[in-house]
């Protein structure tokens, strides 16, 4: 399996993610929206965007590993953040940076979208992460 991340000349730079991913392989891995919860459902980092981003990424890493994948195999990430506003980017990126080395997430990240939403499934959930990966 090969996943190549890059940002072609002429696209906006710098960004905390690559604009393009090219993957070859036969097995698609989709990790559903992961939130800041422990395995028993206990909330992690209530009210703390950075803490929730980091935990949601850790949970995403667990899902990838369960399928035999890692962040090296990820083609795309999607983040849903409640009540998003541009001034939250510092907290968001602090969470990404806090977990990146631990979970093997290279920076800049694979192509990613951050989508602001009004509400996620429970009021204390500030962020949800989805991943798509490709394996041989």
RAWOVEN-V31525 format. One record per pair of residues at least 24 apart in sequence whose C-alpha atoms are under 6 Angstrom apart, sorted by sequence separation. I is the first residue (numbers start at 0). J is the second residue. D is the distance in Angstrom with one decimal. If there is no record, write none. Layout:
i=I j=J d=D
i=I j=J d=D
This chain:
i=0 j=24 d=4.9
i=33 j=59 d=6.0
i=83 j=115 d=4.8
i=70 j=104 d=5.4
i=75 j=109 d=5.7
i=77 j=111 d=5.5
i=79 j=113 d=5.9
i=81 j=115 d=5.8
i=82 j=116 d=5.9
i=75 j=110 d=5.0
i=76 j=111 d=4.6
i=77 j=112 d=4.9
i=78 j=113 d=4.7
i=79 j=114 d=4.8
i=80 j=115 d=5.0
i=81 j=116 d=4.8
i=82 j=117 d=5.2
i=75 j=111 d=5.6
i=79 j=115 d=5.8
i=80 j=116 d=5.9
i=81 j=117 d=5.2
i=81 j=118 d=5.5
i=49 j=90 d=4.9
i=53 j=94 d=4.6
i=48 j=90 d=6.0
i=49 j=91 d=5.3
i=52 j=94 d=5.0
i=53 j=95 d=5.7
i=49 j=93 d=5.6
i=50 j=94 d=5.8
i=81 j=125 d=5.2
i=49 j=94 d=3.9
i=53 j=98 d=5.2
i=80 j=125 d=5.7
i=80 j=126 d=4.5
i=79 j=126 d=5.5
i=79 j=127 d=5.1
i=78 j=127 d=5.7
i=78 j=128 d=4.7
i=77 j=128 d=5.7
i=77 j=129 d=5.1
i=76 j=129 d=5.7
i=20 j=74 d=5.6
i=76 j=130 d=4.6
i=75 j=130 d=5.8
i=75 j=131 d=5.3
i=74 j=131 d=5.7
i=73 j=131 d=5.7
i=74 j=132 d=5.2
i=73 j=132 d=4.0
i=72 j=132 d=5.1
i=72 j=133 d=5.7
i=16 j=107 d=4.5
i=19 j=110 d=5.9
i=15 j=107 d=4.8
i=16 j=108 d=4.1
i=17 j=109 d=5.3
i=18 j=110 d=5.1
i=16 j=109 d=5.5
i=17 j=110 d=4.9
i=34 j=127 d=4.9
i=16 j=110 d=5.5
i=33 j=127 d=5.2
i=32 j=127 d=5.3
i=33 j=128 d=5.0
i=32 j=128 d=4.9
i=32 j=129 d=4.6
i=31 j=129 d=5.2
i=30 j=129 d=5.6
i=30 j=130 d=5.1
i=29 j=130 d=5.8
i=29 j=131 d=4.6
i=28 j=131 d=5.7
i=28 j=132 d=4.9
i=27 j=132 d=5.9
i=28 j=133 d=5.9
i=27 j=133 d=4.7
i=26 j=133 d=5.6
i=26 j=134 d=4.9
i=26 j=135 d=5.9
i=24 j=134 d=5.3
i=25 j=135 d=5.0
i=24 j=135 d=4.3
i=0 j=134 d=5.3
i=0 j=135 d=4.5
